[in-house]
Amino acid sequence: MTRFDEPLIKALDPKTAKPLESSLNLSTVGDLLRHYPRRYAERGELTALDALEVDEHVTVVGEVSRLMRKPMRNRAGTWLEVEVVDGRRNTIYLSFFGKVSHVVEGRLKPGTRAMFSGKVGRFGRGERAKWQLNHPEFEPFEETDSSAAEFAAAPVPIYPAAGGVTSWVIRRAIGVVLDTLGPLPDPLPAELRSRRRLPGLADALEAVHRPRDQGDIARARTRLKFDEAFVLQAVLARRRQAAAAWPATPRPGLPDGLLADFDARLPFQLTDGQVAVGAEVAAELAKDHPMHRLLQGEVGAGKTVVALRAMLQVVDSGGQAALLAPTEVLAQQHHRSITRMLGDLGTGGVFGGTAVTLLTGSMGAAGRRVALLDAASGAAGIVVGTHALLQEHVQFADLGLVVVDEQHRFGVEQRDALREKAGDGRPHVLVMTATPIPRTVAMTVFGDLEVSTLTQLPAGRAPITTHVVPVSDKPHFLDRTWERIREEVGLGRQAYIVCPRIGDLEGDEGDLGGGAQEPDEERRPPLAVLEVAPMLAGGPLSGLRVEVLHGRLPPEEKDAVMRAFTRGEVDVLVATTVIEVGVDVPNASVMVIMDADRFGVSQLHQLRGRVGRGGLPGLCLLVTDFPVGTPARDRLDAVAGTLDGFELSRVDLEQRREGDVLGAAQSGRKSSLKMLRLLRDEDVISDARAEAAGLLSGDPELSGHPELRAEIDRLLGDDRADYLEKA
């Protein structure tokens, strides 16, 4: 009997097993049986050759009468034509091309009787036109016509394949292991299966791979989908239990400390959402186990103020807070804005010291020494920095809170490196994002994070209008774009122009993984800041004050350019995505994004959030040469169609997938989820979460459910278990 965990090399012929492992990473029987069909082809009813209709999907039975290898018309090489007759003077021709044709030539010898399934067509003209099937599936047989009828009625599983491993090779391999498979341990408790009327695991695997009808497929998918959701929810429930047991220093704050003074000096009123979320965060900071909360909200919803109030509560409690930003521009912006908001409360020495220190990788030696000393001694209550904060020699006196801005820009290992600087206990963690990336949305719905959401925009935020500028269809629209910028500048306003790269192919910035999906071998290189800026300054924007900003500028030059733009001394800033988050210039009213199709949905939404911040109506123009109907253009139209960042996160998720919710992948990579889809299966996930929580509450160690515990161990493995410990 074959075991579920048995290596494929022992269960199958090595000529089959080795390609399955090398091409599809399927190394065990369980891996192979969890390689589910991507879809099912309906063979349809057995069709007589004299009753064919063009474009109909048919299954016919016939006998191979002859094979003819013919030359290709427009290139070197040959193709194979197979003549099939049905015994009633009816003929159909099968066409095979490429390497497959040689395989077929060895299997379909004259006299072979078989069933053939595919879409039928006609080639030729008039009475000489012939019936044809291109690359049909076929199954030689020596059985009765009743077997043929059974073959024709069953859905045909079509598997995700790879080079050298075809769908039918996978299907045959799965048939071999199913025929020899021994008893399977079932991770779902029998009581749960009975109550939810779910088939056993062995029956579900048989039905999903060798279904008799659509009902088999539906029942199998329901069971296997629930498996994935339930096991994942059990993992996350155990993690929440473990997190509740981790120690953390409570940070309750003071009734008359820095936070109270800060609130009294605020020149604006907090929104109801900021007050409510602030109360949630304050309550968790006061507990003796670490907060792990996601704060998500629209661009400009006031997340930074919520985070600063949390940091002040920690400082009031005698601890320190670190704010981790993905870029130097954003770190500098945070440092300036926090210092400005705190005023003399941020000068140090007040109520235990609230100096706000900046630490970045490109700081000079003298400034770096001062920043390191302030962090290590506790003189700095708030330390703002980039990846430089993660380095081993950076120490804190008492790190109580880690705030991670735009958390998707940091890997799990990077965030963990900062969290480890808290000493014996764990710091509280607050991660912020304006548009949840796919993996964040996945973890949110799967219930792994406590979530706070800001949906209310502060008073004074103006609406932003977004339009797609289709230069391939209407090139004159680009001329109108530059005119529009001149009009805004003429009214005393300012504009951003964003390009995908700096000035050479090695200079790309940011993760443009959500960009165009179409093949782009023939496309020109992405537009660059150092090319676009002089072209505009000497052409359609001549006479305007145009400056550039990108990640390879020296820090002091970046800071100088940003300060000049903030003071209104620059009309147009041509930049890369260094201005994606955190940059706040109220007078900027126009954002033009060149080659917008090369950016992800989240980036586009973040970028346009840089305008409309000072009461002036914002305008965002997405320039692209992709025509209507392409996926890239659909994505841009979706961004132009809504300002709802949470709706856009769903668009992003649909296009990029949720990534591996148990691993380090952010999105678009191989997922441990085979059938479960976040948006489509939210009800399944919700039900599974309730079932898993109920089971874990009565059996935290799963001592009474060894099959489930074994499945969790298999799913996680050493790497993923370590990931979850860090996440």
N, C-alpha and C positions, 0 to 999 in steps of 0.2 A: 504494500500500500504506500502511496505517495503522501508525504507529510507536507503541511502548509509551509513550514519553514525550511524545507529541503532545497538545497541548491539545484538550480535548473540543470546544471551540468550532469547531475546524477539522475534526474528525472526524464531528460530528453536526450536525443542523439546530439553529440557535441556540435555537429554541423548546424544544428538548429539553435542550440542553447547559446553558443558563443556569439553569434550575431545579435541575438536578443539582448544579451548583456552589453555588448560593445556599442550597439546602435541605440538601444532604448533603455539602458540601465536597469534591465530586469534580471535580477540575479537569483531569485528564489521562486518557488512555486506560488507563494503568496503574492509576490510582485507581479507575476504574470496574470494571475486571476484577478488582480486589482487593476489591470490594464483594460479598462472597460471600452466597449464599442463607442466610437464617436457618433455614429448614427446607424440606422438600419435601412437597408434597401429592400423595397418590396418587390419580390420577383413577379408577383401577379399570378394570374391564372395561366395554366398551360395554353399556349396559343397555336392554332393550326397555321401553317405557313401560308395558306390561301386566305387567311382572315386577318392579315397584318394591316396596321394603320401607321402612317408616318408619325414619329415622335412618341409612339406608345412604348411604355416599358413592358417588355414581354419576356416570357420564358418559353422557349421552344425545345422540342426534342427532335433530334435528327442524327444522321449518320454522316461522318466525314467521308466525302467521295474523293477529294483530291486537294493537294496543297500546292500553291503557286507562289514562288518568290519573285517579286517584281521590283524594278529599279525605281528609286525616288525621282520625281519629276524635276525638282528645282535644286537638289543637292545630292551629294554622294551618298551611297548606301542603298539598302533595299528594305522592302516591307513584305509582310506575309499575308497572302489572301487564302482563306480556307473555304472551300465549297462544301456546303452541308445540304443534304437532301432528306426529305421526310418519308420517302417510299411511295408518295402519291404524285410524283413528277413535279413537286414544288421544291424550289431551291432558294437558299439564302447564303450570303457571303459574309465571312467574318474577316475583319481587318486588324492586324497587329503590327505595331511599330517598335523600333528600338530593341533593347535587350530582351524585352518580354517576348518578342516574336520568335527568338531562338529557343526560349523555354517552351513556348507553345508548340513549336515545330517538333520537339521531342516527345510531346505528350499526345498530340492529336494526329495519330497515324491514320491513313485511310482505313476505313472499316470500323473506326472507333465510334461507338454510340454514346451520346452524352446529352446533357441538358445545358442550354445556353441562355443567359439572362442579360438583358441590356436594353438600351433605347434603340428602336429600329428606325432606319432612314432609307432613302432611295438615292441611288446615284446613276448617272446616265440619263438619256432622254428617250421619250416616247416608249415604244414597245420594248426597246432594248434596256430600259432602266431596270436595275437590280435592287433587290432588298439587301440591306447591309446592317450589320451590328459592328460598331467600333469598340475594340477591346472589351468584349463581353466577359462576364464571369462564366465559368463552365465547370461542370462536374461529370466526368466520365462515369458510367455505371453499367452494370450487367444485371440489374435487378428488374423487378416487375414494374408495370406502368403505375401501380398503386404507390410504389416508392417515389416514382417521378411526381405524382400528384402531391405527395406529402412534402417533397423537396420544394415544389413550386409555391406551396401555401405559406411556408415558414419565412419570416423576415430574415434577411441576410445581415449579420453584424459586419460593420465596416470599422476597422480599428485604426487609430493613429499609427502610422507607419513611419519608417525611416529608411535611409539608404541601405539597400541590401536586404531589407526585411519587409515583405509585402503584407497586406492585410490578410490574404489567405494563408500565408505561412504562420502568422500569429494565430489565426482561427484553428488551424490544424494542431498547433502546439497546445493550445488551450483544450482542445478536444482530447488529446492524449492524457493530460494531467487530470482532467475531470473524470475520465474513465477509470483512473487508478487512484483517485483521491480517497484517503482514509477519513475517519471521523474528524469533524472540525470542532474545536472549542468555540463556543459562541459568546462574544463579549456582552451581548444584551441579555440581562436577566430574563429567565423564562416568564416570570410574572409580567414584566413589562411587555414582552413580545405578545403574550396572550391578550393583555389588556388593549394593546394597540393593533391587534390582529396583523402582526408582521410575520412573514415566513421566516424559517430558520436560515442561518447563514448559508449552509450548503445548498438549500433549495434556491435561495436568491442568486447565488453564483451560477448555478445550472441554468436558471431562467434568463439571466442577463446575457449569457454567452450562447445559449442554445434555445432561444425562445420558440415556442410553438405558434404564438400569436402575439398581438399587441398587449393583451391582458397580462401575459407573462412578463413582458418588458416593464409595464407600469408597476406591477407588484414588486418586482425585483428592484427597480430604481427607488421606490418608496422606502424599502428596507435599507438598501445600501446608503442612500442619502441620509437617513436617520442615523445610521451607524456613525458616519463621519461627524455629524453634528453632535451626537451624544458623547462620543469619545473625546472630541475636542472640548466640549463643555465640562466634562469630568476633569480634564487637564487644567482648565482655567479655574474651576471651582477649587481644586486642590491648591492651585497657586494662590488664590485669594485667602484660603485658610492659612497657608504658610506666611503670607504677607502680614496677616493680622497678628502673627506671633513674633514678627521681627521687632527688635527694640528700636525706639527712637526717642530722643529727648523732647518732651512736650514744650511747645513754644506758645504759651497762652497770651503773651503780651502784657501791657500795662494799661490801666484805665486812663491814665493821664500822661502817657509817654509820647514818643515821637509820632506815632500814628494819629493820636488825637490832635496833636498840633498840626500835622499835615492836613488832616481833614478840615480843620478849622480855617486853614488858609487857602483851600481850593477855590479858584476863581470861577468855578462852574459847579453845577449840581450833578451828582452822580445819577446815572440812569437807574431805573428800578432794577434792571438786570444786573448792573454792576453792584448794587447794594446786596441783592440776593446771592449772587455768586461769591461776593466778598464774605458774606456770613458763612457760606458753606466751607470756604477755604479756611477761614478763621477757626471754625469749630474743629476741622481736621488737624490744623497745626497744633492745637492744644492737646491732642491725643498722644499716647505713648507708643504708638506704632506709626510707621511712615505714611504720609499722604502720597498717593500716586494718582494724580488727577490730570485729565486733559481739559484744557480751557480752549474752546473753539468759538470763533465768532467772526463775523464779517470784517473785512478790511475797514479799519477805522471805528470798530465797535467799542474800543476802550479797553482792550486786554492789558495793555502796558500799565495802566493805572491800577487795575486789579492786582497785577503782579507786584507793583511797587508797594501797595498797601500790605500785601502779604510779607514782603521783605522787611518792611518797617516793623511789623508785628514780631518777626523773628529777632530783629535787632533790639527791640524793646525787651525781649526775653534773654538778652545777653549773648545771642548767637550772631552768625554772619550769613549773608546770602550771596550766591554767585549767579550771575545772569550770563548764560552761554549763547552767543550770537554766531551765525554762520559766516559772516564776512566782516572785514575791518570797517567798511563803511557803515554797516548796521551797528557794530559795537560802538563806534564813535558817536553815531546818532543817538543810541540809547544813553551813552554816558552824558552827552550834552543835555538831552531832554530830562533825564532823571535829576541831574544837577540843577537844571533850570527850575523844575517843579519843586525841588526841596528848598531852594534858596539857601538861607543861612542855616537851615537844619542839616544841610549836607556838607558843612565845612569841617566837621570833625570836632570832637571834644564836647559835644552836646549830648546829655543823657547817655553817656557810655560810648560815644564816638560813632558818627555816621558818615565818615569820609567816604566818598564814592571814588573808587580807584579803577582806572582803565588798564588792562593788560592785553597787549596784542603781540604777535610774533615779530613784527618789524620795528618795535620800539627801540630807541637808543639804549645803550648799556646803563647810563645813569638813571633814566626814567624807569627802566625795567627793575633795577635794584630797589628803587623806592617802592614801586608797586608790589614787588615780592615781599618786602619787609612789612608793608602795611597789611597785606593779607595774612602773613604768618604771625604777626604780633596781635592781630585783632583790631588794629587802629582803623582799618577800613571795615565798616559794617556791611558795605555793598561793594562787590568786585564784579566789574563788567569786563568780559573778554571774549576772545575767539578760541580756536583750538589751542592757543597758548596756555589756557587754563588747565588743559589736560596733561601737561608735561609733568614728569615725576617730581621735579624739584619745586613745583608750586605747592605750597602748604597753606593750610588755614588754621587759625587758632581754634575755631569752633564752628564748623560749617553746618548750618541748620536747615538751609533751604537751597535747592538747586532749581533755577528757572531756566528752561530750555526754550528759546524762541525759534519758531519754525523748525520743530523737532525733526521733520523728515529730512533735513539737511545733515543730520548726524546719525551715524550708525550706533547700534546698541552698545558696542564695545567702547565707543567714545563717551557716551553718556555714563556708562558704568565707571570709566576711569575717573570721572569727576566725583561721582557719588562715593567712591571708595575713600575720598579724602576727608570723610566725616569721622574717621577714627573707629571706635568700637561700635557705635550705633550707626543707623542709616539716616541720612538727611531726608527731609520731606522733598518731594519732587513735583513740580508744576510744569507741564509742557504746554506750549501754546502753538496754535496754528490758525490761520485765517481761512484756508480752504483745506479740509482734511484730504490728504492723499489717499489713494486706494487702501493701502495697508492700515492706515489709521482708522478709516471708516470700518474696515473689517474688524479690527480689534475692538472698536467701539460697539458695534452691533453684537459681536460675540461676547460682550460683557466682561472684557478683561480690564478695562479702565473705568474708574469713576469719571463721569463726564459732566462738565459744566458748559453751558452754551449761552453766548451773548447774541441776541438777535436784534436788539434795539440799537439804533445808531444815535450817538450824541447829537444834541441840537447843533444846528449850523452846518451839518454835512449836506452838500448839494447833490442832486442826482447826476449820474454819469450816463451819457449816451454813447453807445458803441455801434460802429458800422464796419462792415467788411469792405475793403477797397480791392476789387478784383482787377488787377492790372492786366491779366491775360485777356479778359473780356472787354474791359473798358480802360485802356491805358491813359486816357485823358483824366480819369479820376485821380491819378497820382499828381498831376499838375494842380488839380483843385485842392489836394491835401496840403501842398506847400502854400497855396494862397490862403488857406484856412489858418495856417500857423501865422502868416504875416498879419492877418486880420486880428488874431488874438494878441499878438505882440503889440500891434498898433493901439490896442485898448489897455496897454500896460501890463499884460499878462505874460506868462512864460510857458515853455513847452519842453517835453521830453521826446527824444527819438531813440528808440531802442533797436539795437542790432544783435544778431546771434553770436557774433565773434568780434575779436579785437582787430586783427589785421593780417593774420596768417592762419593757416590751417591748424597750427599747434596752439593757437590762442583762444580756442573756444572756452567759454565760461559756463558753469552751471550744468545741471542735468536736464538735457533736452529730450529725455527718454519718452516723453509723451508726444513727440512731434509726429511728422507725417509717416504714414505706414506704407505709402506707395513706394515701389522701387525708384531709387533716385540716382542710379548710376549715370544717367544722362543729364542730371540737373547741374546747373552752375553751382559753384561754391556759395556758402551762405554769405550774405552781405556783412561787411565789417565796419566797425566804428571809424577806423583810420582811413577808410576809403570813402565812406558816405559823408563824413563831416566836411572834408575839403571840397567835395563835389557840391554840397549844398551851400557852403559859405561862398563859393565862387560862382554859384549859379542861382537857383530859385530863392535862396535865402540870403543873397548878398546884401550887405549893409546891416545885417543883424549880428548880434554878439553871440557867436557859436563857440562852445567849448566841448571838450571830450572828457569822459570819465570811464575808466575801466580798471580791472583788477591788477594790471601790471604797472600802474603808475606808483611812484614812491608814496608812502603813507602821507607825508606832509603835503604832497601835491594833490592827492585825492581830497584831503581835508580842506585844502585851500580852495579847490574848485567847488566843492560842495558848499562851503561857507559863502563863496561869491554868488553862487546860484541862489542860496537862501536869502542873501541880502538884495537880490534883484539886479545884480551887476552882470548877469548872463541871461540872454534871452532864450537861447535854445541849448539844451544839454543833450549831446549825442553820447549814449552810454550803452554798456552791456547790462546784464541782469544784476550788476552790483546795486542797482537802485530798486531791486524787486521788492524788498521788505523794509519797513521801518523809516524810510526817507519821508520827511514831512515838510513840504514847501507849500504853504497855503495859496500862494499866488500862481502856482502852476495849474493850468486849466486844460492843456492838450497833451495827449499821449499818442504818439505814432509808433507802432511796432512793425518793423520791417521783417519780411519773411516770417510772418506770424505763425505760419503753419509748422515752423520748426520748433515751436514752444509747446509745452504741455498746457492743459486746461488750467491747472493750478497756477502756473506761472503767469499766464495771461490775466487771470483774475487778480493776482497779486500786483502785477505791473499796473493795471489800470486803476488800482486803488491809490496810486500816487497822485491822482488828480481829483478835483472836486472836494478838497479837504478844507478849503477856507471860505465856504459860502458861495464860491463861484461855480456855475454849472460846469461839469467835466465832460470832455469829449475824448473818446478813445477810438483810433482808427487802426484796423488790423489789415495790413497790406499783404497780399498773397498773389501768387500766380497760378494757384490751383483752381480749376474750374468747378462749377456747381456739380454735385453728385459724387465727388470724391470724398473719402473718409476725412481727409484733412480739412476740406472745405466744410463738411458737416460739423466738424468740431468747432471751427471758427464761428459758424452760424449759431451754434449752441451758446457760445460765449456771448455773442452779440445779442442773443435773444433773452438773456436773463442776467440780473445782478445778484441772484441768489447763489451764494457760494456753496451752500449745501446741496442745491440741485446740481450745480456743476461738478461737485465731488462724485455724484452718482454717474454723470456722463463720463467722467474720468475713469471711474471704476468699471463701467461697462466696456470701455475701450481697452483698458490696460490690465484688467483682472486685479484680484485682491492680493497677489503675491502670496508668499508662504506665511500664513499667520502663525506658524510655529518656528519660523526660521528667520534668517537675517535679510532675506530678500524684501525689498520695499514694494515692488509691483512689477507685473509683467513677466515674472520669472516662474520657474517651475513651482507649482503649488502642491502641498501635501493633500489638498482637497481634490478629489477626482470627479465627484458628481455634484457636490454642494456648490451653489453659487449665491453669493452674498445678497444681491438685490432680489433675486428670484425666490429665494428660500428663507426669507426672514421669519415666516411663521414656523417653519421646521426648526430653525435655530432657537426661536423663543420656546417652543415646546421642549426641545432637548435640554435647554438650560434649566427649565423647571424640573425636569425628570432627574438630571444629574445632580442638581442642588439637593433635592430630596433624598437621593440615594447616599450622597456624601455626608449629609447631616447625620444619618443613622450609622454610617460605616466609613468614618474618615480615612482609615487606612486601607479600605477595600479588602479587608481580610476575608470577608464572606463572599467576595466576588473576584476570585483569582484570575478568571478569564479576562475580565475587564482590565485588571491591573496589568496583566501580561500584554494586552493590546496597547495600553498606554505606554508601557516601556518600549514596545516595538515601534510605536509611532514616533516617540521622542528620540530615542537613541541618546548616546552620550552628548553629541553636539547640541541637539535641541534642548536637552535637559539643562545644559550649561547656559544656553541662550535664555531660557525662561528664568533661570536664577538671576541673570543679569538684567533682564528687561524691566 
